[in-house]
Every structure is written in structure tokens, then in C-alpha cells.
């Protein structure tokens, strides 16, 4: 029985993962079809915020409440509850969704070229290559911090509860940032400028985060990182839309999200490995600071990634209005 349950869990998780790109990649296309140009970045921000961040926060909050301790019965009830939520959402979409309107202009003709040719055409564009690198690093760094922030603060003498609070604050500030920054980006038609400013501030915050200090400063840093880092996603998606055009927006978005998943998987593991290497290096070279604060090198690593991102961002091309 446990083996059968494990197989079914793997199967249905795989199916859920397969459906994920159809939702994420459709956000940029939806923003292009339904909203005027001066609102598209904000639409991308709200769509990404609802599709990813708010859903993740709700899952993180609801699951511990429903499953306070390991229990097969509670876990099954939790899965059934989430399944009902998904089913209701599907029925709501089927009954209320409409085809995109004609916004006073001719509808875009969907390209009939084959998918591989379309991928090759998109991937040759400088902005898309740079944005893939930025999404790989940005989403990877955010995922790694969300994963390890509790351990980082705990190693610096801060209780687990406060580490969880810092992580939650990072998510909440990110939700706010995904509305505020896209609004500013749309109002002033700034894409590259926003990316450069946010990355410069993030590098400064990463440098502060590498130091041992008091909890309130870590909390402020976490809020700043969430606000600046997550808000870059809708700006990047809008820049990809303006670069490739509406008919290829979904394909471009799929490439960016693919890079982001690779980054999330890779950087989480790399930071963990650097943590253990720091301890070993500290013992071998008698660098007791690395033993005392083994997360110092991993955080310096993400600061270096921030600098690399800033350098690549300088080569982005701002599409003409």
C-alpha cells in the first residue's frame, strides 16, 4: 500500500508539474492581449504574484495548520482540500474566462512556423539571452534565501521563529513589490533602468546580509530583498514581450521560467555545498571566522551573482516605445 501511494503521489505531482508552464507562460500573453501597453507590466506583476507567490504563501501557511505533526490522515485531508481548491478554480475559469478582445486594432496573426524554428529565432536575441541569465540567477537566489534564511539566522544566534518571520516578511514585501515596481515601470516606461537600480540596491543588501548584526537589521534587509528581487520578474517578462512581440510572448516566457527553475534547483544546492565547504576550509586553514559564521561565503557567493547580473543588465536594449 505505501508503495502504491508513493507511485500515485509521484504520478500526480508530475502531472501538476506538467501543467505549471501552461499557467505561468500564459501570464505574459494574457497581459499583451487584454491590457494597453502602459498597464502590461503591472498586469504581469499581479498575474505572477497571484500565480506563484500568494499561492506559495497560502500553501506554507495552510499546510502546517492542517498537518501540525506527521499524520497520514491529516496529510490526506490536506491533499483533498488542495484538490478541491484547484477543482473549484478550474470550474470558475471554465465558466468565466473569455477569449481576448480586439482592442481597436487588427488581431495578431499567429505564426505558423514550427516550434523549433521559433525557439531558434527567439534565442538569438540579445535581450532574451540576458533575461534568461537574470531569471536563472534572480529566481535561484530568491529560492535559496527562502530555503536557507532560517538556517542562516539560526547560525547567528537568532531563534527559528524569528527566522521564519524574516522569510515570511521577504515573501510579503515581494508581493507588494510586484505591484509597486511594475506600476512605476509602466508609468515612466522604464525597463532597463528599473532592473539596474534594483540590482544595485540588492548587491548592497547582500553585502549587509553577509555581516553579523542584530535581528531588526536582518528583518529590514529581508524586506528589502523581497521587495526588490521579486519585482524584477514582471519587469523582465514585460521586456521579453516588448522584445519578441505578442505572438511569441508565451514561448519567450517559457524560456525564462525554464531558466528560473534551473537556477532555483542549482543555487539552493550550491549554497548548501558552500556552507559545508566553509566549515571544512575553516578547520583546515584555522580560519575560525568561517567556522563561527559558515554562511558568510554562501552569501558572498550570491552577492557575486548579483554583480554578474548587474553587468549583464548593462547590455540590455530598451525597446522603443
N, C-alpha and C positions, 0 to 999 in steps of 0.2 A: 504493500500500500504506500509506504513512504516513497518508494522508487517511482511509482506511477504519479504521485503528486508532484515529485520533483520534475519529471518529464513534462507534465502538463504545465507546470509553472514556467519552465524554460520555453515551451512552445508558445504560450500566450504572451510572455514577456517579449519574445522575438517578434510576434505579430504586432504588439504595441509599438515596438521599436521601428518596425517597417512602416507603420502608419505615420510616425512622427514627422518625417520630411514633408509629407503632403500638407501638413498643417503649417509647419514653420516656413516652408518655401512659398506658401500661398500668401503670406502676410504682405510681402513687398508688391506682389501682383495686385492684391486687393487695394492697397494704398494707391497704386497707379490708376486703377480703373474707377475708383469711387471718389477720389479726393482731388481737388485742384493742387497745382504744384506748390503753393505756399502753405499747404497743410499736410503734405505727404510724409515728411519726416516725423511729424507729431503722430500721424496715423501709424507709421511703422513702430514708433515708440510704444504707443498704447497697445498695439497688437502683440508686440514682442513681450511687453510687460505682462499682459494677461495670459499669453500662451505659455510663458516659461516661468517668470519669476513668481507671480502671485500663486500659480498652481503649485510650484515647488514649496513655497512658504506654507500654504494650506496643508500640503501633504506632511511637511515636517511638524506642523502643529497638531493635526488631527491624529496621526498615527500613534504618537506616544500617549495621547489621551485614551485612545481606544485599546491600545496594547501596552499597558504600563509595565508588564513583565511578560517574559516568554510564555505564551499560551496558544496552543493550536486553535482552540475555539475562538479566542479573541482575534487571532490573525485572520481566520476565515471570515469572521464578521466584518473585519476591516476591509478585506478584499471585496466582499459583496457590496459594502457601502460605496467603495470607489467605483465598482462596476455599475451600480445604479446611477451614480452621478454622471458617468460617461454616457450611459444609455439615454438618460434624460437630456443631456447636452446634444446628443445626436438627433433625437426626436425634435428638439427645439430648433436645431439648424435646418432639418429637412422641412419643417412646417413654416419657417420664417425667412429662409435665405432666398435671395433673388439673383437673377443674372445681373451683371454690371450694366449700369445705364450708359446711354450715349450722351456724353457731356458736351453737346453743341459742336462736335467735330466728328469726322469720319472715324469709324471703328478701325482699330489697327488690324491689319491683315496678318493672321497667324502664319508664321514662316513654315513652309513645307519641307525645308531642308532636314536631312537626317540628324539625329541627336548627336552623334559623334562629331559631325562637321560643326554643329552649333557650339559644342563644347570647345573645339579647337579654335573657333573664331573668338569666343569669349576669353579663353585663357591667354590669348596673345596680347590682350590689352593690359597696359601697364597698371592702371588703377585696380583691376581685378586681382592681379598677382600680388600687389602690395596689400590690398584689403584681405586677401586670404592669409597673408603672413600676420597682419594685425589681428584678425579674428582668432587665428591659431594661438597667438601669444595672449591676447586680451581675455578670451574666454578661458584659456588654460590657467592663467594667473588667478582669475576670479574663482574658478572652481577649486584650485589648490588652496587658496586662502580660506574659502568657505569650508574646505575639508580639514585644514590643519590649524585654524586660528585658535581653537580651544586648546590644542596641544602646545602651541606657541606661547600663549599667555600662561598656561599652567606651568610650563618650564621656567617661567619668570616669576613664579610665586603668586599667581592670580588664580583664584578658585574657579572650578569648572563652570559653575553657574554664571559667573561674570564673563567667562569666555563665550558661553552660549549667547549671552546678551549682546556681546560685541558682534558676533556673527549675525544675529538677527537684525541688529541695527544696520549692518552693512547691506543686508538684503532690502530693508525698508527704505533706506536712503537711496538705494539703487532704483527702487520703484519710483520714487519722487523724481530722481534724475532723468529717468526715461520719459518723463512728461515735460519737465522744465527745459532741459537742454535741447530736445528736438523743437520745442516751441521757439526758442531763441534762434536755432539754426534756420527754421523756416522764415522767421520774421526778417532776418538780415541776410538770408540766402548764403549762409556760411557753412561749408562742409569741412574743407581742409583746415581752415582757421580754428574751428572748434576742436578738431582732432589734435592739432598741435598744442593748443592751450591745455586741454585735458591731460594729454600725455606728459607735458612739462610739469604740471602740478602733481601728477601721480608719481613721477620719479622722486620729487621732493618728499612726498608722503611715505614712499617706500623706504627712503633713506632714514626718515624719522622712526619708522616702524622697526628698523633693524637695531635700534638702541634700546637699552633697558631703561624704563621710566615708570611713571605711576599709571594706574589703570585709567583715569579720566582722560589722559592724553591718548592712550590706545583706543579708547572709545571714540574720541573725536577723529582720530586717524581712520578708524574703520568706517565711520560715517562718510568721511571724505572720499575714501577709496571706492565705496559702493556707489556714491553719487556720480563720481567722475568716470568710473570704469564701465558700469552698465549702460550709462547714457551714450557711450560711443557706438553701441550696437545699432540703434536705429539710424544714427547719422551715417554709419558705414553702409547700411542697407540702402539708404536713400542715394548715397553716392554711387553705389553699384547700379541702381536703377537708372540714374541720370547718365551713367557711362554706357550701358549696353542697350538702353531703350526698354520700353514696356513689354515688347513681345518676348524678350529674353530675360526679363527680370527674375522669373522663377528659377531658371537654370543658374543664373549668377548667384542667387541667394542660396541655392543648394550647394554650390561650391564653397561658399563662405561658411555655411553651417557644417559642411563636411570637415573643413579645416579646423573649425572650432572644436569639434568632437575629438579630432586627433590631438589637438592641443590640450584639452581637458584631461584626456587619458595620460598623455605623456608627462605633462608638467606636474601633475599630482605625484606620479611615481618618482620623477627626478628629484622633487623636493624631499620626499621621504628618504631616498638614497643619500642625498647630500647631508641630511640630518645625521645618519649613521656614519658617513664618512667623516663628518666634522668631529664626532666623538673619537673615532679611531685616530684621526690626524692629531687631535689634541693630546691624546695619550702618547703617541709615538714621538711627537716633537716637543712634548711637555708644554704645549700651548694651552694652559689651563682655562683661558677665557673661552675656548671652543668647547671644552667640557662643561663649563659653567653655563654657557649660552649656545647650545648646539644648533639653534635655529638661526644664528647670525648669518652663516654662509648661505643657507637657502633663501633668506630674504634679500641678501645682496645679489643673489642669482636673479630673482625676479626684478630687482632694480636694474640690473644689466639688460634684461629683456625689455624693460621699459625704455631704456636708452636706445636699444636697437630699433624698437618700434618708432620712436621719435625720428630717428634717422631715415627710416623707410618712408615715414609720413611726409617728410620734406619733399619727396619726389612725386607725391600725388598731384594729379591735374584736376583743378577745379573746373567742372563743366560750365560752359557759358549759360547764362540764364536764358 
